Every structure is written in C-alpha cells, then in structure tokens.
Amino acid sequence: MIERVKKFDFILISAILLLSIFGLIMVYTSSYTLGELDYNNGLHFFRRQLIFFIAGLVLMFISSFVSLKFAGKMSPWLILISILLLVLVLTPQLGVVRNGSRRWVNLGVVFQPSEIVKIFMVIYFAKFYSKRKEYFNSFLYGVLPPLIVFAVVATLIMSQSDLGTTIHLLAICGAIIIFSGVKVRHILGLIITGGALAGLFAYIEPYRFQRITSFLNPFDDLQGAGYQLASSYVSIASGGLFGAGLGNSVQKLGYLPEAHTDFIMSVIVEELGIIGITLVVGCYLVILFRGIKIANEVNNDYYRLLALGITFQIIIQAVINLGAMSGLLPITGIPLPFVSYGGTSLVIMMVASGLLINVSGRKKISE
C-alpha cells in the first residue's frame, strides 16, 4: 500500500482540495443572506456543505484504495442499482420535488441518484469497451450493448425533466467511446444520432426550448427566461480585475437566482474578479492535464478509459456550467464541480476523484 501511495498524483489531489476548500468559502459568502432570510441562520448552507465536504473526504480516501478490478466486475450490478434508483425518483412516496423538478429521492437521506449514476456508467463503459477491441468492426457486438443501457438510463433521467444531466452523461459516455478506439464511422454515426435526439428532446418541450434559446439574447425577456443570465452579466461586468472584495457581491442579495449553486461562478467573478476565475479555471486545467497524464501512464485499457472518463466527467461539467453563466451555452442547471453548493454533487465528485487517484497509484501495473 505504501508503494501505491507514493505513486499517487499529489498535484491532482492538491487541485481538488484547493477547489473544494475555495468552494466552501464561496458557498459561505454567496448563501449567507439567503440563509438568514429562509432559515434565520446565515451559516445554514455553509454548515451543510462542510458536512458533505468531510463525508466526501472520507469517501475519496476509501475510493482511492478500493479494488478497481472488483468494481469493473460489479459494473453490470452497478447499472441495475442505477436503474432502480432512477425508478425510485419517480415513485410518489420517495421522489422529492424541488423547484418544480423531481430529481431527488428520500431514503432517510435526500440525494440525487443521477449524480451517482454518472460514476456507475463511467465504470461500466470503461470496463465494457476495454474488453471488446476485437469486436470493434461490428457495431452490433462491439459498440451497441452499452448504448442500449444508456438509452434506458437516459430515458429515466429525462423523465425527471433533466435534459442537462442527460447531455452531460451523453458527453461522458461519448468521450469513453471515442478514446476506446471504436471505428470512426461508428463515432460519426453516434454523434449525428445523439445530436439529433438531444435537439428533438429540447424542441418538443417548450420550457426546454425557451431555456436553450434564451441565452442567445437574454435581454429580449428580462422579466422571464432571460432574467438569470442578465443578472449574471451584471455580476461579471462588476468584477473587473480584482473584484469588489470577498463578501461584497450585490447580485447575491436576491438579484441573482441560484447564486450559491448553478451561478456561484458569477459571484466569484463579482467579488474576486479575473483573479478569482483564473484560480478556478487553473485548477480545472490542472485536473485535465493530470488526468490525461495518469491515463497515459497505465498500460491497462480499463484503467486508462476509467481515468479518462472521470477526468472528462469533471471537465465537461465545468465547461457546461461556465458556458451557462457566461452566456456561451444554454442554462442547464449543472453545478460547478467541487465549488457549487450541493451535497450529492460534491460527494460524488470527490468519490470520482478518489477513483482517479486510485488509477494514478497503478502506473505501469497491469492485471
């Protein structure tokens, strides 16, 4: 075990911890007023996030040492668990509705199953495609089986009115397929099909279509769909180089919806300016480059695809969130990894990071 620990990527660990601790600070400053108004306790959200952070640290440590080989063997069962959890969300007695969406389940603890499903799907896809190289010429046997699983999972997530998570999961699984070495003709077909289906699902629901198109010109509907993005623009424009100072955001005082969750980056820019966003983006770039480096340093296809899947799970989510708050991408309700308030998201991201750290301890080792 000591030899494994010596191989751990401590630069990666440092970037993850820096982001998470910085996120705690920003959850505190962005949610204090809301906590006072809604719970008569300015520390309400910070304390909850701190508990989740501690739980995440423990689980990150555990996942850094679990048997990845065993996790791969268990991947079909993990998929069954995923489907069961997603079905429970749709069960009236267990599913929890927040902000008009049913995405949570109450099993004594309220959590969002779709976040857990992302990790399970990464493990399943990485394990499957690492063992099917000899079948890659055949779409039916070498490519299709996990896509059927994805279709079932995606349908259940879409039933929760969660197009953002579906697109995120599609991008993660698509990245694993591309890195696995699947034939280019199959990849192009999947990209066209996936893009067409995503567009169709967005178009057939008016609220989704309105949310997607509103980012093109939010000022056309300042009192409606464009309000949140326009408020984000105000935060960004107020930031400058150094920002207004930690705790001095004006937009978080009831003007910017979801200031401590989906749009926490807007508050960071307003309070800490370009310096703040540079710190955050810099940490994500470290995670990206270290994740790719880890994948290149193992000679086991399963470990390589697992490392790449987790790396792009984090990075794609960050890109979606940063694109939404800056108006470059539609608003999808995807939180900023390690930074936004949200227990399930933070804990699952730290578990995923633990698996990536786990892979880093297996450099040049094959099983």
C-alpha positions in Angstrom: 0.0 0.0 0.0 2.8 2.4 0.8 4.3 1.9 -2.7 0.8 2.7 -4.1 0.5 5.9 -2.1 3.9 7.0 -3.3 2.6 6.9 -6.8 -0.5 8.9 -6.1 -0.7 12.2 -8.1 -0.4 14.8 -5.3 -0.6 17.7 -7.7 -4.1 16.4 -8.7 -5.0 15.9 -5.1 -3.9 19.5 -4.3 -6.0 20.9 -7.1 -9.1 19.0 -6.0 -8.7 20.1 -2.3 -8.0 23.7 -3.3 -11.2 23.8 -5.4 -13.3 22.2 -2.7 -12.0 24.5 0.1 -12.4 27.5 -2.1 -15.9 26.3 -2.8 -16.7 26.2 0.9 -15.6 29.8 1.2 -17.7 30.9 -1.7 -20.8 28.9 -0.6 -20.5 30.8 2.7 -20.3 34.2 1.2 -22.9 33.6 -1.6 -25.5 32.0 0.6 -25.3 33.9 3.9 -28.1 36.3 3.1 -30.3 33.6 1.8 -29.7 31.5 4.9 -30.7 34.4 7.1 -33.9 35.0 5.1 -35.1 31.4 4.7 -33.7 29.7 7.8 -32.8 32.6 10.2 -29.3 31.2 10.1 -26.7 32.7 7.7 -24.5 29.6 8.2 -27.2 27.1 7.2 -25.9 26.3 3.7 -22.2 26.5 4.7 -22.6 24.1 7.6 -24.4 21.6 5.3 -21.7 21.9 2.7 -19.0 21.5 5.3 -20.6 18.2 6.4 -20.8 17.0 2.8 -17.1 18.0 2.3 -16.0 16.0 5.3 -18.1 13.0 4.1 -16.6 13.4 0.6 -13.1 13.4 2.0 -13.7 10.1 3.8 -15.2 8.6 0.7 -12.5 9.9 -1.5 -9.9 8.3 0.7 -11.8 5.0 0.6 -12.3 5.1 -3.2 -8.5 5.7 -3.6 -7.9 2.2 -2.3 -10.8 0.1 -3.5 -10.2 -2.7 -5.9 -10.8 -1.3 -9.4 -10.8 -4.8 -10.8 -13.7 -5.8 -8.5 -15.6 -2.6 -9.4 -15.3 -3.5 -13.1 -16.6 -7.0 -12.4 -19.5 -5.5 -10.5 -20.3 -2.9 -13.2 -23.5 -4.8 -14.5 -24.8 -4.8 -11.0 -24.0 -1.1 -10.6 -26.1 -0.5 -13.7 -29.0 -2.4 -12.1 -28.7 -0.3 -9.0 -28.6 2.9 -11.1 -31.9 1.9 -12.9 -33.5 1.1 -9.5 -32.5 4.4 -8.0 -33.8 6.3 -11.0 -37.1 4.5 -10.8 -37.4 5.3 -7.1 -37.1 9.0 -8.0 -40.3 8.7 -10.0 -42.1 6.9 -7.1 -44.5 9.4 -5.4 -43.8 8.4 -1.8 -40.0 8.5 -2.3 -39.3 11.1 -5.0 -38.7 14.6 -3.9 -39.7 17.7 -5.9 -37.6 20.8 -5.7 -38.1 23.9 -7.9 -40.7 22.1 -9.9 -38.4 19.1 -10.8 -38.4 15.6 -9.4 -34.7 14.7 -9.3 -34.2 13.6 -5.7 -35.1 10.6 -3.6 -35.6 10.3 0.1 -34.3 7.1 1.6 -33.7 8.6 5.0 -31.2 10.9 3.3 -32.2 13.1 0.4 -29.9 12.7 -2.6 -29.8 13.0 -6.3 -29.4 9.5 -7.9 -28.4 10.8 -11.4 -25.1 12.0 -9.9 -24.3 8.5 -8.6 -25.4 7.1 -12.0 -22.6 9.1 -13.7 -19.9 7.2 -11.9 -21.5 3.8 -12.3 -21.9 4.5 -16.1 -18.2 5.5 -16.4 -17.1 2.3 -14.7 -19.5 0.2 -16.9 -18.5 1.8 -20.2 -14.8 1.7 -19.3 -14.9 -2.0 -18.4 -17.0 -3.0 -21.5 -15.0 -1.2 -24.2 -11.7 -2.2 -22.7 -12.6 -5.9 -23.3 -14.3 -5.6 -26.8 -11.5 -4.3 -29.1 -11.6 -7.5 -31.2 -15.3 -6.7 -31.9 -15.0 -3.0 -32.8 -15.5 -3.8 -36.5 -19.0 -4.9 -35.6 -21.4 -2.2 -34.4 -23.8 -4.8 -33.1 -21.4 -6.7 -30.9 -18.6 -4.2 -30.2 -20.5 -0.9 -29.8 -24.2 -1.3 -29.3 -24.8 -3.1 -26.0 -23.8 -0.2 -23.7 -25.8 2.2 -25.8 -28.9 0.2 -25.0 -28.1 0.6 -21.3 -27.5 4.3 -21.9 -30.9 4.7 -23.7 -32.7 3.2 -20.7 -30.8 5.3 -18.2 -31.2 8.5 -20.3 -35.0 7.9 -20.6 -35.4 7.6 -16.9 -33.3 10.8 -16.3 -35.3 12.6 -19.0 -38.5 11.6 -17.1 -37.2 13.7 -14.3 -37.1 16.8 -16.6 -33.3 16.8 -16.5 -32.0 17.4 -20.0 -28.8 18.9 -18.7 -27.7 15.8 -16.8 -28.7 13.7 -19.9 -26.5 15.7 -22.2 -23.7 15.6 -19.6 -23.9 11.8 -19.4 -24.1 11.6 -23.2 -20.9 13.6 -23.5 -19.1 11.5 -20.8 -20.0 8.2 -22.4 -19.3 9.5 -25.8 -15.8 10.5 -24.7 -15.1 7.0 -23.4 -16.3 5.5 -26.7 -14.0 7.8 -28.7 -11.0 7.1 -26.6 -11.6 3.3 -26.7 -10.7 3.1 -30.4 -14.1 2.5 -31.9 -14.2 2.9 -35.7 -14.6 6.5 -36.9 -17.7 5.6 -39.0 -19.4 4.4 -35.8 -18.4 7.5 -33.9 -19.7 9.9 -36.6 -23.0 8.0 -36.7 -23.3 8.2 -32.9 -22.5 11.9 -32.9 -25.1 12.7 -35.5 -27.7 10.5 -33.8 -27.0 11.8 -30.3 -27.1 15.5 -31.5 -30.4 14.9 -33.4 -32.0 13.2 -30.4 -30.8 15.9 -28.0 -32.2 18.6 -30.3 -35.5 16.8 -30.6 -36.0 16.4 -26.9 -35.2 20.0 -26.4 -37.6 21.1 -29.1 -40.6 19.0 -28.0 -40.8 20.6 -24.5 -41.5 24.4 -24.8 -39.7 25.2 -21.5 -36.6 23.4 -22.6 -36.6 25.1 -25.9 -37.2 28.5 -24.3 -34.3 28.0 -21.9 -31.9 26.9 -24.6 -32.8 29.8 -27.0 -33.0 32.5 -24.3 -29.2 32.5 -23.9 -28.9 33.9 -27.5 -30.5 37.2 -26.4 -31.5 37.2 -22.7 -32.4 40.9 -22.9 -35.5 40.1 -25.0 -37.2 38.7 -21.9 -35.6 40.3 -18.9 -38.6 39.5 -16.7 -38.7 35.9 -17.7 -36.3 33.4 -19.3 -33.5 35.9 -19.7 -33.5 37.3 -16.2 -31.0 34.9 -14.6 -28.4 35.3 -17.4 -28.8 39.0 -17.5 -28.2 39.1 -13.7 -25.1 37.0 -14.3 -23.9 39.5 -16.8 -24.2 42.3 -14.2 -22.1 40.3 -11.8 -19.4 39.6 -14.4 -19.3 43.2 -15.6 -18.9 44.4 -11.9 -15.9 42.2 -11.3 -13.0 43.8 -13.1 -9.5 42.6 -12.3 -9.7 42.2 -8.6 -13.5 42.3 -7.9 -15.4 44.1 -5.3 -13.9 42.1 -2.5 -14.8 38.8 -0.8 -18.4 39.1 0.6 -19.2 42.3 -1.3 -21.3 40.9 -4.1 -24.5 42.9 -4.7 -26.2 40.4 -7.1 -26.2 37.6 -4.5 -28.6 39.8 -2.3 -31.7 38.4 -4.0 -31.0 39.6 -7.6 -29.2 36.6 -8.9 -31.2 33.3 -8.6 -29.2 30.2 -7.6 -26.2 32.4 -6.6 -24.8 29.7 -4.4 -25.5 26.7 -6.7 -25.5 26.9 -10.5 -24.4 30.6 -10.8 -21.8 30.6 -8.0 -19.1 31.5 -10.6 -20.9 34.8 -11.3 -20.5 35.7 -7.6 -16.8 34.7 -7.7 -16.2 37.0 -10.6 -18.1 39.8 -9.0 -16.2 39.5 -5.7 -12.7 38.4 -6.8 -12.6 39.5 -10.5 -10.4 37.9 -13.1 -8.1 36.7 -10.4 -10.9 34.5 -9.0 -11.9 33.0 -12.3 -8.3 32.4 -13.2 -7.8 30.4 -9.9 -10.8 28.2 -10.6 -10.1 27.6 -14.3 -6.4 27.0 -13.5 -7.4 24.2 -11.1 -9.6 22.6 -13.7 -6.8 22.7 -16.2 -4.5 21.0 -13.7 -7.2 18.3 -13.3 -7.5 17.9 -17.0 -3.7 17.6 -17.7 -3.0 15.4 -14.7 -6.0 13.1 -15.6 -4.7 12.7 -19.2 -1.2 12.1 -17.8 -2.4 9.4 -15.5 -4.3 7.7 -18.3 -1.1 7.7 -20.4 1.0 6.2 -17.6 -1.1 3.0 -17.1 -0.8 0.0 -19.5 -4.2 -1.4 -18.7 -7.0 -0.3 -21.1 -9.7 -0.5 -18.4 -7.7 1.9 -16.1 -6.9 4.2 -19.0 -10.6 4.5 -20.0 -11.7 4.9 -16.4 -9.2 7.7 -15.8 -10.2 9.5 -19.0 -13.9 9.0 -18.2 -13.6 10.5 -14.7 -11.4 13.4 -16.0 -13.9 14.4 -18.7 -16.8 13.9 -16.3 -15.3 16.7 -14.2 -14.1 18.9 -17.1 -17.2 18.6 -19.2 -19.4 19.5 -16.2 -17.2 22.6 -15.5 -17.4 23.7 -19.2 -21.2 23.3 -19.2 -21.5 25.4 -16.0 -19.0 28.1 -17.0 -20.6 28.3 -20.5 -24.0 28.8 -19.0 -23.0 31.6 -16.6 -21.2 33.4 -19.3 -23.9 33.1 -21.9 -21.9 30.9 -24.3 -24.0 27.8 -23.6 -27.7 27.3 -22.6 -28.6 27.2 -18.9 -28.9 23.6 -17.9 -28.9 23.6 -14.1 -25.5 21.8 -14.0 -23.5 22.8 -10.8 -19.8 23.8 -10.9 -17.7 20.7 -9.8 -16.3 21.0 -6.2 -17.5 24.6 -5.9 -21.3 24.9 -6.1 -23.5 24.1 -3.1 -25.0 20.6 -3.4 -24.3 17.6 -1.2 -24.7 14.8 -3.8 -22.7 16.6 -6.4 -19.8 17.4 -4.1 -19.6 13.9 -2.5 -19.9 12.1 -5.9 -17.2 14.3 -7.4 -14.9 13.5 -4.6 -15.6 9.8 -4.9 -14.9 10.0 -8.6 -11.6 11.9 -7.8 -10.7 9.1 -5.4 -11.0 6.6 -8.3 -8.8 8.8 -10.4 -6.2 9.0 -7.6 -6.6 5.2 -7.3 -5.6 4.8 -11.0 -2.6 7.1 -10.5 -1.3 4.7 -8.0 -1.3 1.9 -10.6 1.2 3.4 -13.0 2.7 0.7 -15.3 0.8 -2.0 -13.5 -1.4 -4.4 -15.3 -3.8 -7.1 -14.0 
